Amino acid sequence: MMRKVTVAATQMACVWDEKDNVARAERLVREAKGKGADLVLIQELFAAPYFCQDQFHGFFDLARPFQDNPLIAHFSALARELGVVLPLSYFERAGQSYFNSLAVIDADGAVLGNYRKSHIPDGPGYMEKFYFSPGDTGFRVWKTKAGTIGVGICWDQWFPEASRSMALQGAEILLYPTAIGSEPHDAGLDSSAHWQRVMQGHAGANIMPLLASNRIGTEQGRAGTSITFYGSSFIADPTGAKVAEADRETETVLTASFDLDAIAHQRRSWGVFRDRRPELYGRLATLDGGPSQAG
């Protein structure tokens, strides 16, 4: 039995014109479909520049609810037209709260659900705690026409607990839309290789393909800072090896094809899930690595 899926990772620059960003993203999705893609990953918060470089109250106006969201509706129609799965990153307003969220759109245009980013970073140029509450959905997976997918968002990718949780729920492909680049406080710091290797480890440890889509271009902040996003979007195979990789500056569509049934056989045969010892992992559920204080 063979269950082949072709996946695509994209990267692009963003500007202060949502219609332009949406048109660019749609063009990349159509290009990916032309290359045979069944699933296309667009980068994190692509509808605008990465506004978390600054603490500016006006940017809260960019957020929209999950229900009746025009961005989700637009890409739902595109997914239905092209027959592709589209995990869609967006800025969510929910009551008095705000989240860095992702709607999962199946190949028939159905919106399967919503994931809210679990890990929220806070540092120079990446001040997300000002805008986003920690996600309350937990890690989730979705059965789509392209297979069962698990999706984290940017900072989530640094945490192996997230990828393992999604794998244990039955994920067959891991996806990480991202916005990461230079560090305004340290021009000599380049995390691109580290960023890739951590995710390659998730692919290898869980024995499943992984896609990461990052943005490109230099974006100016409001207080004299700037971030140059380093692209380097990639697709890894179930051993963690990169099978497709973009450069740091070019708008790109990457594709790769996998046999999900053959990978499932590989995953079973390797034994990493058979030999897990969850009864020994209790300290992972504490912040300080000490005995659990629950109860």
PyMOL commands that set and color helices and strands:
alter all, ss='L'
color gray80, all
select helices_A, chain A and resi 18-34+51-53+57-62+70-82+128-130+154-158+160-168+192-206+260-270+278-280+282-285
alter helices_A, ss='H'
color red, helices_A
select strands_A, chain A and resi 4-11+39-41+86-94+97-105+111-116+122-123+126-127+141-144+147-151+173-177+210-213+216-220+226-230+234-236+242-245+252-259
alter strands_A, ss='S'
color yellow, strands_A
deselect
rebuild
show_as cartoon
